[in-house]
Amino acid sequence: MMKQGGSGCFRHTVDTSEDRLNNYGRGVNLFSSRKVKFAEDCLKAFTGMLQTFENMYPRGFIEGPPIEDLDWSLLWHSRGPSLRRREFPSWCWAAWEGAVWYGQHPKKPRRFPINLDI
């Protein structure tokens, strides 16, 4: 798998910030279709994937989405009927049981600074 450009479910390199949101979205797309036994374990299980993105997102993550790209990381939608997980805020993909889809974000988006202190 390493010869294909990544390890585990990542078949593309994730060590540069050039396409960091596309790589994050690809990881969520793959992970969200998996089932967890306890709803509160959803983000705990995703933590391993988030560790892959720590060098690209130094400010960290809030309930799953990255703080630096929070505006774009909220642009996901469900791929089918979903059940609500009450342990997470509704804007977070982890709040919904079932597969979600992150599409490709624009290459040169109009960005506004996010001032979010946690």
Backbone as CSV, one residue per row, in Angstrom:
resi,resn,N_x,N_y,N_z,CA_x,CA_y,CA_z,C_x,C_y,C_z
1,MET,0.795,-1.191,0.000,0.000,0.000,0.000,0.848,1.269,0.000
2,MET,1.990,1.224,0.643,2.830,2.413,0.713,3.262,2.852,-0.685
3,LYS,3.413,1.910,-1.618,3.803,2.262,-2.975,2.705,3.031,-3.700
4,GLN,1.453,2.897,-3.235,0.336,3.601,-3.842,0.229,5.031,-3.323
5,GLY,1.078,5.433,-2.411,1.092,6.820,-1.987,0.550,7.072,-0.609
6,GLY,0.223,6.061,0.147,-0.309,6.284,1.480,-0.375,4.996,2.238
7,SER,-0.817,5.071,3.453,-0.952,3.861,4.254,-2.395,3.731,4.700
8,GLY,-2.796,2.528,5.037,-4.169,2.316,5.491,-5.153,2.686,4.407
9,CYS,-6.174,3.448,4.792,-7.201,3.823,3.817,-6.767,4.980,2.942
10,PHE,-5.612,5.600,3.240,-5.134,6.719,2.441,-4.281,6.210,1.292
11,ARG,-4.777,6.346,0.089,-4.036,5.929,-1.086,-3.315,7.120,-1.714
12,HIS,-3.501,8.304,-1.122,-2.880,9.518,-1.615,-2.051,10.105,-0.485
13,THR,-1.026,10.820,-0.835,-0.195,11.412,0.207,-0.984,12.466,0.974
14,VAL,-0.739,12.532,2.275,-1.427,13.498,3.121,-0.415,14.323,3.906
15,ASP,0.817,14.382,3.416,1.847,15.090,4.166,2.082,16.519,3.681
16,THR,1.295,16.996,2.727,1.397,18.382,2.307,0.056,19.071,2.527
17,SER,0.097,20.381,2.707,-1.147,21.100,2.961,-1.818,21.571,1.674
18,GLU,-1.248,21.253,0.531,-1.781,21.734,-0.742,-3.243,21.340,-0.928
19,ASP,-3.559,20.107,-0.729,-4.934,19.624,-0.872,-5.426,19.020,0.439
20,ARG,-5.105,19.666,1.538,-5.409,19.077,2.846,-6.895,18.845,3.063
21,LEU,-7.754,19.746,2.614,-9.178,19.542,2.836,-9.716,18.410,1.977
22,ASN,-9.213,18.274,0.747,-9.622,17.135,-0.086,-9.205,15.824,0.562
23,ASN,-8.002,15.781,1.118,-7.539,14.568,1.792,-8.370,14.286,3.039
24,TYR,-8.674,15.322,3.812,-9.520,15.152,4.997,-10.901,14.627,4.586
25,GLY,-11.484,15.241,3.562,-12.804,14.805,3.091,-12.803,13.374,2.601
26,ARG,-11.740,12.988,1.912,-11.618,11.606,1.436,-11.596,10.635,2.619
27,GLY,-10.872,11.011,3.679,-10.829,10.168,4.876,-12.175,10.055,5.552
28,VAL,-12.901,11.169,5.648,-14.246,11.143,6.254,-15.194,10.324,5.402
29,ASN,-15.112,10.470,4.082,-15.964,9.677,3.194,-15.797,8.185,3.464
30,LEU,-14.555,7.753,3.594,-14.287,6.336,3.836,-14.702,5.907,5.244
31,PHE,-14.390,6.736,6.224,-14.656,6.372,7.614,-16.144,6.383,7.955
32,SER,-16.889,7.337,7.421,-18.287,7.508,7.818,-19.180,6.335,7.437
33,SER,-18.776,5.542,6.473,-19.589,4.387,6.087,-19.399,3.199,7.032
34,ARG,-18.460,3.309,7.959,-18.226,2.243,8.940,-19.183,2.373,10.116
35,LYS,-19.414,1.282,10.784,-20.297,1.271,11.952,-19.471,1.192,13.228
36,VAL,-19.943,1.903,14.253,-19.330,1.805,15.567,-20.391,1.277,16.530
37,LYS,-19.954,0.523,17.512,-20.899,-0.087,18.434,-21.587,0.945,19.319
38,PHE,-20.802,1.903,19.830,-21.345,2.943,20.688,-21.187,4.290,19.986
39,ALA,-22.267,5.073,19.925,-22.259,6.348,19.204,-21.157,7.274,19.698
40,GLU,-20.928,7.309,20.993,-19.914,8.219,21.543,-18.499,7.840,21.122
41,ASP,-18.301,6.663,20.558,-16.981,6.216,20.114,-16.645,6.643,18.684
42,CYS,-17.563,7.307,18.015,-17.347,7.672,16.616,-16.077,8.498,16.440
43,LEU,-15.938,9.590,17.157,-14.747,10.425,17.003,-13.526,9.803,17.654
44,LYS,-13.729,8.972,18.668,-12.582,8.278,19.260,-11.944,7.362,18.225
45,ALA,-12.772,6.691,17.454,-12.263,5.806,16.413,-11.619,6.613,15.282
46,PHE,-12.134,7.794,14.995,-11.604,8.640,13.927,-10.304,9.334,14.341
47,THR,-9.987,9.328,15.621,-8.786,9.994,16.125,-7.519,9.498,15.426
48,GLY,-7.454,8.237,15.138,-6.295,7.700,14.439,-6.087,8.364,13.090
49,MET,-7.172,8.630,12.382,-7.066,9.316,11.101,-6.711,10.781,11.312
50,LEU,-7.254,11.395,12.365,-6.950,12.803,12.635,-5.472,13.002,12.933
51,GLN,-4.836,12.015,13.526,-3.407,12.120,13.808,-2.602,12.255,12.518
52,THR,-3.093,11.701,11.430,-2.436,11.818,10.137,-2.430,13.264,9.654
53,PHE,-3.448,14.036,10.060,-3.596,15.409,9.595,-3.047,16.446,10.570
54,GLU,-2.479,16.034,11.693,-2.012,16.991,12.701,-0.979,17.969,12.146
55,ASN,-0.093,17.512,11.262,0.918,18.421,10.722,0.319,19.445,9.763
56,MET,-0.833,19.165,9.180,-1.486,20.105,8.276,-2.459,21.031,8.995
57,TYR,-2.946,20.607,10.138,-3.918,21.381,10.906,-3.388,21.611,12.315
58,PRO,-2.444,22.532,12.479,-1.837,22.754,13.793,-2.804,23.305,14.838
59,ARG,-3.891,23.961,14.416,-4.863,24.482,15.386,-5.801,23.389,15.888
60,GLY,-5.778,22.236,15.252,-6.557,21.111,15.727,-7.931,20.996,15.090
61,PHE,-8.797,20.298,15.780,-10.114,19.941,15.270,-11.166,20.251,16.321
62,ILE,-12.370,20.548,15.867,-13.490,20.789,16.771,-14.609,19.820,16.407
63,GLU,-14.825,18.855,17.257,-15.846,17.823,17.035,-15.653,17.096,15.706
64,GLY,-14.423,16.978,15.252,-14.118,16.276,14.006,-13.586,17.173,12.911
65,PRO,-14.294,18.228,12.501,-13.794,19.111,11.444,-12.578,19.928,11.873
66,PRO,-11.674,20.230,10.917,-10.480,21.019,11.227,-10.816,22.499,11.393
67,ILE,-10.195,23.134,12.370,-10.475,24.539,12.652,-10.040,25.436,11.497
68,GLU,-8.861,25.191,10.917,-8.377,26.047,9.825,-9.294,26.035,8.606
69,ASP,-9.952,24.954,8.333,-10.859,24.844,7.186,-12.293,24.596,7.637
70,LEU,-12.663,25.159,8.775,-13.996,24.895,9.328,-15.102,25.296,8.358
71,ASP,-14.958,26.429,7.698,-15.995,26.872,6.774,-16.258,25.847,5.668
72,TRP,-15.191,25.325,5.067,-15.362,24.343,3.994,-15.666,22.948,4.522
73,SER,-15.202,22.641,5.722,-15.431,21.293,6.245,-16.875,21.076,6.677
74,LEU,-17.667,22.122,6.712,-19.091,21.973,7.027,-19.928,21.673,5.786
75,LEU,-19.303,21.653,4.624,-20.016,21.416,3.366,-20.037,19.930,3.018
76,TRP,-20.671,19.159,3.830,-20.833,17.727,3.603,-22.319,17.442,3.491
77,HIS,-22.672,16.311,2.957,-24.079,15.893,2.954,-24.163,14.383,3.081
78,SER,-25.298,13.935,3.525,-25.524,12.508,3.760,-25.727,11.793,2.437
79,ARG,-25.220,10.570,2.367,-25.404,9.755,1.153,-26.648,8.883,1.236
80,GLY,-27.393,9.008,2.301,-28.604,8.210,2.465,-29.284,8.562,3.776
81,PRO,-30.301,7.811,4.130,-30.975,8.083,5.402,-29.998,7.943,6.570
82,SER,-30.094,8.859,7.508,-29.174,8.854,8.641,-29.928,8.963,9.951
83,LEU,-29.378,8.335,10.965,-29.913,8.463,12.317,-29.062,9.452,13.081
84,ARG,-29.702,10.253,13.917,-29.007,11.307,14.675,-28.296,10.714,15.885
85,ARG,-27.030,11.079,16.052,-26.264,10.753,17.253,-26.292,11.997,18.136
86,ARG,-26.925,11.925,19.277,-27.120,13.096,20.145,-25.849,13.540,20.861
87,GLU,-24.794,12.760,20.795,-23.554,13.082,21.493,-22.758,14.196,20.822
88,PHE,-23.106,14.549,19.595,-22.348,15.524,18.815,-23.269,16.611,18.294
89,PRO,-22.736,17.801,18.006,-23.573,18.866,17.431,-24.046,18.496,16.029
90,SER,-25.214,18.949,15.649,-25.832,18.533,14.388,-25.040,18.957,13.152
91,TRP,-24.210,20.003,13.232,-23.441,20.452,12.075,-22.244,19.555,11.780
92,CYS,-21.914,18.672,12.707,-20.766,17.785,12.551,-21.187,16.488,11.861
93,TRP,-20.387,16.015,10.927,-20.706,14.764,10.244,-20.811,13.600,11.221
94,ALA,-20.093,13.659,12.349,-20.123,12.565,13.326,-21.471,12.463,14.037
95,ALA,-22.305,13.499,13.924,-23.614,13.494,14.571,-24.618,12.627,13.829
96,TRP,-24.236,12.111,12.697,-25.168,11.347,11.871,-24.592,9.980,11.560
97,GLU,-25.338,8.970,11.866,-24.915,7.599,11.585,-25.207,7.299,10.125
98,GLY,-24.198,6.944,9.408,-24.349,6.662,7.991,-23.290,7.391,7.185
99,ALA,-23.160,6.991,5.947,-22.118,7.548,5.084,-22.411,8.992,4.715
100,VAL,-21.359,9.806,4.724,-21.475,11.196,4.290,-20.552,11.407,3.096
101,TRP,-20.742,12.518,2.416,-19.952,12.812,1.233,-19.409,14.223,1.310
102,TYR,-18.095,14.332,1.193,-17.432,15.612,0.999,-17.084,15.683,-0.468
103,GLY,-17.563,16.681,-1.163,-17.190,16.865,-2.558,-15.866,17.601,-2.638
104,GLN,-15.464,17.960,-3.824,-14.237,18.727,-4.016,-14.528,20.201,-3.763
105,HIS,-13.706,20.849,-2.978,-13.889,22.279,-2.758,-13.210,23.060,-3.879
106,PRO,-13.641,24.303,-4.100,-13.020,25.102,-5.170,-11.524,25.286,-4.936
107,LYS,-10.760,25.348,-6.009,-9.306,25.489,-5.893,-8.905,26.843,-5.329
108,LYS,-9.582,27.902,-5.708,-9.264,29.231,-5.193,-10.516,29.831,-4.564
109,PRO,-10.876,29.349,-3.391,-12.099,29.853,-2.768,-11.906,31.269,-2.222
110,ARG,-12.991,31.954,-2.079,-12.956,33.252,-1.406,-12.988,32.964,0.079
111,ARG,-11.917,33.323,0.764,-11.773,32.974,2.166,-11.869,34.201,3.049
112,PHE,-12.488,34.003,4.192,-12.543,35.018,5.219,-11.895,34.432,6.455
113,PRO,-11.170,35.231,7.218,-10.507,34.679,8.404,-11.520,34.178,9.431
114,ILE,-11.182,33.055,10.041,-12.018,32.503,11.103,-11.324,32.784,12.418
115,ASN,-11.994,33.508,13.277,-11.460,33.791,14.608,-12.209,32.931,15.606
116,LEU,-11.687,31.770,15.857,-12.325,30.824,16.747,-11.323,30.406,17.805
117,ASP,-11.586,30.801,19.036,-10.722,30.423,20.146,-11.404,29.340,20.951
118,ILE,-10.672,28.267,21.187,-11.236,27.140,21.945,-10.413,26.955,23.195
